[in-house]
Amino acid sequence: MFKFRGREQKIVTWVLVCCLFLTVCLSIAFIAGHTQHEHTGADCPVCAELQVAAQNLTTVGTAVFAAAVVAVLTWNLVTGLQKQQYQLPVLTLVLLKIQLNN
């Protein structure tokens, strides 16, 4: 696999996001433009492409939803661990006196 670091990783990420966005926009445009086409028979190529475009939108929507759920769960896990890691004990005068007596 390729290993990208720093700026290269950001560029690759933006290229992938742009490709995803372009796929969604072109699928929507194709569906909107060909909803009222004339069927040529049982093996209509336009209908087949409409099904592919609709499947693209369904797949992308599912993937985006799954990625959002994973991101939220990861964020909650990381912030929860950070809160537990940096929790300082409460030191009152009474607790300090007890520690000195022990």
C-alpha positions as YAML, in Angstrom:
chain: A
units: angstrom
residues:
- id: 1
  name: MET
  ca: [0.00, 0.00, 0.00]
- id: 2
  name: PHE
  ca: [0.98, 3.60, -0.41]
- id: 3
  name: LYS
  ca: [1.98, 5.53, 2.66]
- id: 4
  name: PHE
  ca: [1.10, 9.20, 2.62]
- id: 5
  name: ARG
  ca: [2.23, 11.67, 5.22]
- id: 6
  name: GLY
  ca: [1.07, 15.14, 6.16]
- id: 7
  name: ARG
  ca: [0.28, 17.27, 3.13]
- id: 8
  name: GLU
  ca: [0.10, 14.32, 0.72]
- id: 9
  name: GLN
  ca: [-2.52, 12.64, 2.88]
- id: 10
  name: LYS
  ca: [-4.64, 15.81, 2.91]
- id: 11
  name: ILE
  ca: [-4.41, 16.10, -0.88]
- id: 12
  name: VAL
  ca: [-5.43, 12.46, -1.37]
- id: 13
  name: THR
  ca: [-8.31, 12.90, 1.07]
- id: 14
  name: TRP
  ca: [-9.59, 15.99, -0.77]
- id: 15
  name: VAL
  ca: [-9.31, 14.22, -4.13]
- id: 16
  name: LEU
  ca: [-11.39, 11.32, -2.81]
- id: 17
  name: VAL
  ca: [-13.97, 13.68, -1.31]
- id: 18
  name: CYS
  ca: [-14.22, 15.55, -4.63]
- id: 19
  name: CYS
  ca: [-14.66, 12.26, -6.54]
- id: 20
  name: LEU
  ca: [-17.41, 11.21, -4.14]
- id: 21
  name: PHE
  ca: [-19.14, 14.58, -4.46]
- id: 22
  name: LEU
  ca: [-18.86, 14.46, -8.26]
- id: 23
  name: THR
  ca: [-20.34, 10.94, -8.34]
- id: 24
  name: VAL
  ca: [-23.31, 12.03, -6.25]
- id: 25
  name: CYS
  ca: [-23.91, 15.19, -8.33]
- id: 26
  name: LEU
  ca: [-23.67, 13.36, -11.65]
- id: 27
  name: SER
  ca: [-25.98, 10.57, -10.45]
- id: 28
  name: ILE
  ca: [-28.58, 13.10, -9.33]
- id: 29
  name: ALA
  ca: [-28.27, 15.03, -12.61]
- id: 30
  name: PHE
  ca: [-28.65, 11.85, -14.67]
- id: 31
  name: ILE
  ca: [-31.70, 10.72, -12.73]
- id: 32
  name: ALA
  ca: [-33.29, 14.18, -12.96]
- id: 33
  name: GLY
  ca: [-32.61, 14.47, -16.67]
- id: 34
  name: HIS
  ca: [-33.86, 11.03, -17.69]
- id: 35
  name: THR
  ca: [-36.92, 10.43, -15.53]
- id: 36
  name: GLN
  ca: [-39.30, 11.07, -18.45]
- id: 37
  name: HIS
  ca: [-37.49, 9.06, -21.15]
- id: 38
  name: GLU
  ca: [-39.21, 6.76, -23.65]
- id: 39
  name: HIS
  ca: [-38.68, 3.07, -22.98]
- id: 40
  name: THR
  ca: [-37.21, 1.04, -25.85]
- id: 41
  name: GLY
  ca: [-38.30, -2.33, -24.52]
- id: 42
  name: ALA
  ca: [-37.49, -4.80, -21.80]
- id: 43
  name: ASP
  ca: [-33.74, -4.19, -22.06]
- id: 44
  name: CYS
  ca: [-33.85, -0.39, -21.93]
- id: 45
  name: PRO
  ca: [-30.27, 0.88, -21.47]
- id: 46
  name: VAL
  ca: [-31.48, 4.16, -19.94]
- id: 47
  name: CYS
  ca: [-33.47, 2.28, -17.30]
- id: 48
  name: ALA
  ca: [-30.41, 0.16, -16.52]
- id: 49
  name: GLU
  ca: [-28.30, 3.30, -16.06]
- id: 50
  name: LEU
  ca: [-31.01, 4.85, -13.90]
- id: 51
  name: GLN
  ca: [-30.86, 1.78, -11.65]
- id: 52
  name: VAL
  ca: [-27.06, 2.06, -11.44]
- id: 53
  name: ALA
  ca: [-27.29, 5.76, -10.55]
- id: 54
  name: ALA
  ca: [-29.92, 5.06, -7.89]
- id: 55
  name: GLN
  ca: [-27.73, 2.26, -6.49]
- id: 56
  name: ASN
  ca: [-24.77, 4.68, -6.36]
- id: 57
  name: LEU
  ca: [-26.81, 7.14, -4.32]
- id: 58
  name: THR
  ca: [-28.02, 4.40, -1.97]
- id: 59
  name: THR
  ca: [-24.49, 3.05, -1.46]
- id: 60
  name: VAL
  ca: [-22.99, 6.50, -0.88]
- id: 61
  name: GLY
  ca: [-25.77, 7.42, 1.54]
- id: 62
  name: THR
  ca: [-25.25, 4.23, 3.53]
- id: 63
  name: ALA
  ca: [-21.48, 4.69, 3.57]
- id: 64
  name: VAL
  ca: [-21.74, 8.32, 4.69]
- id: 65
  name: PHE
  ca: [-24.15, 7.36, 7.46]
- id: 66
  name: ALA
  ca: [-21.89, 4.53, 8.64]
- id: 67
  name: ALA
  ca: [-18.84, 6.82, 8.57]
- id: 68
  name: ALA
  ca: [-20.71, 9.45, 10.58]
- id: 69
  name: VAL
  ca: [-21.72, 6.88, 13.21]
- id: 70
  name: VAL
  ca: [-18.14, 5.59, 13.48]
- id: 71
  name: ALA
  ca: [-16.81, 9.15, 13.76]
- id: 72
  name: VAL
  ca: [-19.26, 10.04, 16.54]
- id: 73
  name: LEU
  ca: [-18.54, 6.85, 18.47]
- id: 74
  name: THR
  ca: [-14.78, 7.34, 18.11]
- id: 75
  name: TRP
  ca: [-15.04, 10.96, 19.21]
- id: 76
  name: ASN
  ca: [-17.07, 9.98, 22.27]
- id: 77
  name: LEU
  ca: [-14.60, 7.24, 23.15]
- id: 78
  name: VAL
  ca: [-11.57, 9.52, 22.80]
- id: 79
  name: THR
  ca: [-13.07, 12.41, 24.76]
- id: 80
  name: GLY
  ca: [-14.31, 10.02, 27.44]
- id: 81
  name: LEU
  ca: [-10.84, 8.53, 27.87]
- id: 82
  name: GLN
  ca: [-9.28, 11.97, 28.03]
- id: 83
  name: LYS
  ca: [-11.67, 13.07, 30.77]
- id: 84
  name: GLN
  ca: [-10.87, 9.98, 32.83]
- id: 85
  name: GLN
  ca: [-7.14, 10.26, 32.23]
- id: 86
  name: TYR
  ca: [-6.78, 13.86, 33.41]
- id: 87
  name: GLN
  ca: [-9.12, 13.75, 36.38]
- id: 88
  name: LEU
  ca: [-7.26, 15.15, 39.39]
- id: 89
  name: PRO
  ca: [-8.13, 14.09, 42.91]
- id: 90
  name: VAL
  ca: [-9.92, 16.62, 45.07]
- id: 91
  name: LEU
  ca: [-7.58, 17.75, 47.83]
- id: 92
  name: THR
  ca: [-9.34, 19.41, 50.71]
- id: 93
  name: LEU
  ca: [-7.80, 20.47, 53.98]
- id: 94
  name: VAL
  ca: [-9.47, 17.56, 55.76]
- id: 95
  name: LEU
  ca: [-8.06, 15.01, 53.32]
- id: 96
  name: LEU
  ca: [-4.58, 16.49, 53.62]
- id: 97
  name: LYS
  ca: [-4.82, 16.34, 57.44]
- id: 98
  name: ILE
  ca: [-5.88, 12.67, 57.27]
- id: 99
  name: GLN
  ca: [-2.94, 11.86, 55.00]
- id: 100
  name: LEU
  ca: [-0.55, 13.54, 57.42]
- id: 101
  name: ASN
  ca: [-2.00, 11.60, 60.36]
- id: 102
  name: ASN
  ca: [-1.61, 8.29, 58.54]
...
